[in-house]
Amino acid sequence: MNHNYDSSQIKVIDLSQMSLPEIIREIEARPLMWLPEKHIMYFWTFLQGYLLTNQDRIDHTLMIEFEKHFSNKYQIKTTHGWARNMNHMCSNPHDALDRFFEEFNEFMEVYEQ
């Protein structure tokens, strides 16, 4: 056991200095560091809180475009939103969160072009 551990060894991650895609990648890498449980609805709640406090229209536009992309891809006509729809499409909320990351990464490949 390392008894020489001190605060200088802690890496602080400041989400306020990151773009929304960077934040999503950070959460994808370590979901339990940011969420109480690996669950699509906890992630959705985190994301909604971020978007409510962030006045950057680029982030809002990005998520609107993601919603359109996801709905078009799966021909979804409901108004439930991407998180609830993914949750219904998957066997459990953990898989739904993984599905979100896959779908978002695919979307970003097209969106950034």
Residue frames as qw, qx, qy, qz and C-alpha x, y, z in Angstrom:
[[0.000, 0.889, 0.458, 0.000, 0.00, 0.00, 0.00],
 [0.400, 0.421, -0.012, 0.814, 1.28, 3.46, -0.91],
 [0.364, -0.726, -0.459, 0.362, 1.24, 5.62, 2.23],
 [0.320, -0.290, 0.119, 0.894, 2.85, 8.56, 0.43],
 [0.137, 0.600, 0.637, 0.464, -0.33, 9.57, -1.36],
 [0.106, -0.481, -0.300, 0.817, -1.08, 13.29, -1.19],
 [0.394, 0.753, 0.362, -0.383, -3.24, 15.90, -2.91],
 [0.073, 0.660, -0.479, -0.574, -0.57, 16.65, -5.52],
 [0.170, -0.072, 0.936, 0.299, -1.39, 13.26, -7.07],
 [0.371, 0.576, 0.670, -0.286, -5.04, 14.16, -7.64],
 [0.153, 0.111, 0.522, 0.832, -5.95, 15.17, -11.17],
 [0.274, 0.514, 0.452, -0.675, -8.78, 17.70, -11.13],
 [0.223, 0.324, 0.723, 0.567, -11.09, 17.53, -14.13],
 [0.137, 0.435, 0.241, -0.857, -12.80, 20.86, -14.75],
 [0.388, 0.484, 0.759, 0.196, -15.84, 20.23, -16.92],
 [0.147, 0.891, 0.233, -0.360, -16.45, 23.96, -17.27],
 [0.071, -0.691, 0.489, 0.528, -13.36, 24.16, -19.47],
 [0.314, -0.016, 0.893, 0.323, -14.52, 21.38, -21.81],
 [0.430, 0.068, -0.418, -0.798, -16.83, 21.26, -24.82],
 [0.805, -0.059, 0.245, -0.538, -19.98, 19.15, -24.59],
 [0.890, 0.278, -0.352, -0.077, -18.52, 16.33, -26.74],
 [0.335, 0.447, -0.693, 0.455, -15.44, 16.29, -24.47],
 [0.460, -0.283, 0.521, -0.661, -17.68, 16.09, -21.39],
 [0.916, 0.085, -0.005, -0.393, -19.63, 13.21, -22.90],
 [0.736, 0.383, -0.535, 0.159, -16.37, 11.38, -23.71],
 [0.001, -0.438, 0.672, -0.598, -15.19, 11.98, -20.12],
 [0.693, -0.145, 0.384, -0.592, -18.39, 10.48, -18.72],
 [0.905, 0.258, -0.269, -0.206, -18.16, 7.58, -21.17],
 [0.505, 0.446, -0.662, 0.329, -14.67, 6.79, -19.89],
 [0.203, 0.005, -0.769, 0.607, -15.64, 6.97, -16.20],
 [0.376, -0.525, -0.469, -0.602, -19.43, 6.99, -15.77],
 [0.643, -0.568, -0.499, 0.123, -19.38, 6.13, -12.07],
 [0.415, -0.117, -0.209, 0.878, -17.16, 9.09, -11.34],
 [0.113, -0.096, -0.143, -0.979, -19.91, 11.42, -12.59],
 [0.630, -0.260, -0.369, -0.632, -23.13, 9.47, -12.06],
 [0.555, -0.395, 0.564, -0.466, -24.50, 7.70, -8.97],
 [0.728, 0.066, 0.682, -0.022, -25.16, 4.64, -11.13],
 [0.069, -0.183, 0.690, 0.697, -24.47, 3.67, -14.75],
 [0.277, 0.569, 0.750, -0.190, -27.99, 4.48, -15.89],
 [0.269, 0.429, 0.466, 0.726, -29.28, 6.34, -18.95],
 [0.203, -0.853, -0.400, -0.267, -31.71, 8.45, -16.92],
 [0.547, -0.694, -0.038, 0.466, -29.03, 9.60, -14.46],
 [0.473, -0.035, 0.366, 0.800, -26.94, 10.62, -17.44],
 [0.072, 0.654, 0.519, 0.545, -29.90, 12.42, -19.02],
 [0.379, -0.876, -0.287, 0.079, -30.49, 14.31, -15.75],
 [0.566, -0.461, 0.153, 0.666, -26.81, 15.28, -15.56],
 [0.358, 0.221, 0.486, 0.766, -26.90, 16.46, -19.15],
 [0.082, -0.800, -0.488, -0.340, -30.09, 18.48, -18.64],
 [0.471, -0.803, -0.134, 0.339, -28.54, 20.21, -15.63],
 [0.513, -0.226, 0.319, 0.764, -25.45, 21.03, -17.67],
 [0.207, 0.448, 0.546, 0.677, -27.53, 22.40, -20.55],
 [0.227, -0.867, -0.436, -0.083, -29.71, 24.49, -18.21],
 [0.455, -0.778, 0.020, 0.433, -26.68, 26.20, -16.69],
 [0.466, -0.167, 0.473, 0.729, -24.80, 26.53, -19.96],
 [0.355, 0.745, 0.199, -0.528, -25.85, 29.37, -22.21],
 [0.109, -0.401, 0.691, 0.592, -23.79, 28.12, -25.17],
 [0.728, 0.388, 0.072, -0.560, -26.23, 27.71, -28.05],
 [0.417, 0.462, -0.753, -0.212, -23.78, 25.38, -29.79],
 [0.085, -0.101, 0.949, -0.287, -24.35, 22.73, -27.08],
 [0.538, 0.334, 0.496, -0.595, -28.13, 23.09, -27.29],
 [0.613, 0.543, -0.304, -0.487, -28.03, 22.88, -31.08],
 [0.194, 0.379, -0.904, -0.047, -25.79, 19.82, -30.90],
 [0.249, 0.082, 0.898, -0.354, -28.26, 17.94, -28.73],
 [0.600, 0.480, 0.210, -0.605, -31.23, 19.02, -30.87],
 [0.518, 0.540, -0.558, -0.360, -29.41, 17.70, -33.93],
 [0.008, 0.218, -0.968, 0.127, -28.55, 14.48, -32.10],
 [0.484, 0.260, 0.649, -0.527, -32.24, 14.02, -31.22],
 [0.634, 0.558, -0.110, -0.523, -33.20, 14.51, -34.89],
 [0.319, 0.484, -0.797, -0.167, -30.48, 12.12, -36.06],
 [0.165, -0.074, 0.941, -0.285, -31.52, 9.42, -33.60],
 [0.560, 0.383, 0.474, -0.561, -35.25, 9.80, -34.34],
 [0.590, 0.584, -0.314, -0.460, -34.66, 9.70, -38.10],
 [0.155, 0.414, -0.895, -0.063, -32.32, 6.72, -37.91],
 [0.074, 0.106, 0.966, -0.223, -34.87, 4.62, -36.04],
 [0.251, -0.371, -0.563, -0.695, -37.99, 6.28, -37.50],
 [0.213, -0.391, -0.722, 0.531, -39.18, 7.27, -34.03],
 [0.093, -0.572, -0.409, -0.705, -42.35, 9.35, -34.01],
 [0.507, -0.687, -0.494, 0.165, -42.86, 9.73, -30.24],
 [0.039, 0.850, -0.143, 0.506, -42.05, 12.83, -28.22],
 [0.838, -0.520, -0.131, 0.104, -40.46, 10.85, -25.38],
 [0.057, -0.899, 0.434, 0.017, -36.93, 12.00, -26.22],
 [0.597, 0.484, -0.639, 0.023, -33.77, 10.09, -26.99],
 [0.084, -0.377, 0.812, -0.438, -33.07, 8.91, -23.42],
 [0.679, 0.049, 0.516, -0.520, -36.47, 7.30, -22.82],
 [0.821, 0.443, -0.185, -0.308, -36.49, 5.85, -26.33],
 [0.407, 0.504, -0.749, 0.140, -33.04, 4.31, -25.85],
 [0.334, -0.247, 0.755, -0.508, -34.10, 2.99, -22.46],
 [0.804, 0.210, 0.292, -0.474, -37.10, 1.27, -24.11],
 [0.721, 0.547, -0.386, -0.177, -34.95, -0.11, -26.94],
 [0.305, 0.475, -0.780, 0.270, -32.40, -1.75, -24.63],
 [0.675, -0.269, -0.687, 0.004, -32.65, -4.61, -22.16],
 [0.536, -0.645, -0.380, 0.389, -31.59, -2.43, -19.22],
 [0.018, 0.998, 0.034, -0.048, -30.57, 1.16, -18.42],
 [0.523, -0.584, 0.459, 0.419, -26.87, 0.23, -18.30],
 [0.555, 0.212, 0.642, 0.484, -27.00, -1.03, -21.88],
 [0.233, 0.887, 0.381, 0.115, -29.01, 2.05, -22.85],
 [0.227, -0.905, 0.193, 0.303, -26.20, 4.31, -21.62],
 [0.521, -0.261, 0.640, 0.501, -23.65, 2.32, -23.62],
 [0.445, 0.569, 0.625, 0.297, -26.01, 2.61, -26.60],
 [0.051, 0.978, 0.130, -0.152, -26.12, 6.39, -26.16],
 [0.344, -0.696, 0.442, 0.450, -22.33, 6.63, -26.32],
 [0.510, 0.090, 0.728, 0.448, -22.25, 4.48, -29.47],
 [0.300, 0.773, 0.534, 0.168, -24.99, 6.53, -31.12],
 [0.102, -0.961, 0.006, 0.257, -23.47, 9.85, -30.06],
 [0.437, -0.488, 0.550, 0.518, -20.02, 8.91, -31.33],
 [0.455, 0.347, 0.709, 0.412, -21.52, 7.81, -34.65],
 [0.135, 0.919, 0.372, -0.003, -23.49, 11.07, -34.84],
 [0.261, -0.852, 0.197, 0.409, -20.37, 13.16, -34.12],
 [0.533, -0.107, 0.625, 0.560, -18.50, 11.52, -36.99],
 [0.290, 0.614, 0.602, 0.419, -21.16, 12.82, -39.38],
 [0.131, -0.942, -0.293, 0.101, -21.86, 16.11, -37.56],
 [0.421, -0.699, 0.232, 0.530, -18.23, 17.26, -37.49],
 [0.545, 0.142, 0.568, 0.600, -17.83, 16.88, -41.26]]
